């Protein structure tokens, strides 16, 4: 399995799998048990097995793994608990991949095809590590799974690789990933899938992208608009717009130091857009795909844009700058205006946009907005099915007046601290021609704590949910 990566980024995840027909003599059977079925299963085991498990106080608790040594049964084996549920979510196999002793494993009982696919994908997500900056002379830990029968291996590998791409990009610190390096990653995707690339950089103002130019002009690492196209004439048009703020100081309205610590992840929307594009292309989704990434660094010097400035957008609307730390919506506005010229059948923007969305929903639930409630309902359903949750939020029109300006058409920031995620979405809606074909996603792109399959650090959010929605709509 090939994997798009910048120099030094991680290797593909496929070494953690064994082919379905592999008959290795050292493969250990892995039995999945939920608590309610544990006693019945135990009654069918040899007495030595029961004695061993009792000595370890084993009760099939969720994700608790235990090895049964030779002598306690006919051969060595492993048992993994499902907890109170008879089923498992994506993160149980992720936990097993992380917690089982190194070795080769095969599930002792068959799974339904959807469950088998979920198990393989979870296993791969649980195998993810970001080691670019770690000196590690120890041999690689290998916990391998024989692919269970019925699993959609192509999808599981592609989805895991898409998540890896997004995670690797977000985890990379800003000194090694600025607008130019983000462009390199995008070009790599275009090269791999035979797409075209057009980058507007030095001529941003002349080409009509004044908001992108203004946000990025305070950094020596020049701003640019990256435009990827993967043409499929006659197919439905899907356009992705990903916020590519490679580092955000807040500009002249500078963040406190604590607020800057995670700002390498402010390009998380573009990372997830590239991950989704890769998944769609690898799985040959029948869509005419375009990806727009306004890539900038919101930095500080004498050229930085200022609070109180009035800037003319690509759409022609004048924007008063109420806060230079509300820069993401500015670069997205010019990109969305460009995207709407072609009237895509579906327009999706992804952005680490507001702290307000995190206050409302926490880090795990990206906020989603659209002019079409059915789109939100469908996306939420796919997110639930794919272990990639999202939560609908309202485009509450009454809050639109909070973006009013005395001297311009609109202010980029609300005059109060209320409903920040909604007012940001309302700002973006002004630059969208048909909101009924538009989805805005305000995501976090980060795991603030260590969990199985979700290590502390970057997270690829909404990729699988959006993939499911697009395949449902367009085949």
Buried (B, 14 or more C-beta within 10 A) or exposed (E): EEBBBBEEBBEBBBEBBBEBEEEEEEBBBBBBBBBEEBEEBBEEBEEBBBEBBEEEEBEBBBBBBBBBEEEBBEEBBBBBBBBEEEEBBBBBBBBBBBBBEEBBBBBEEEBEEEBBBBBBBBBBBBBBBBEBEEEEEEEEEEBBBBBBEBBBBEBBBBBBBBBBBBBBBBBBEBEBBBBBBBBEBBBBBBEBBEBEBEBBBEEBEEBBBBBBBBBBBBBEBBBBBBBBBBEBEEBBBBBBBBBBBBBBBBBBBBBEEEBBEBBBBBBBBBBBBBBBBBBBBBBEBEBBBBBBBBBBBBBBEEEBBEBEBEBBBBBEBEBBBBBBBBBBBBBBBBBBBBBBEEEBBBBBBBBBBBBBBBEBBEBBBBBBBBBBEEBBEBBBBBBEEBBBBBBBBEBEEEBBEBBEBEEBBBBBBBEEEEBBBBBBBBBBBBBBBEBEBBBBBBBBBBBBEEBBBBBEBBBBBBBBBBBBBBBEBBE
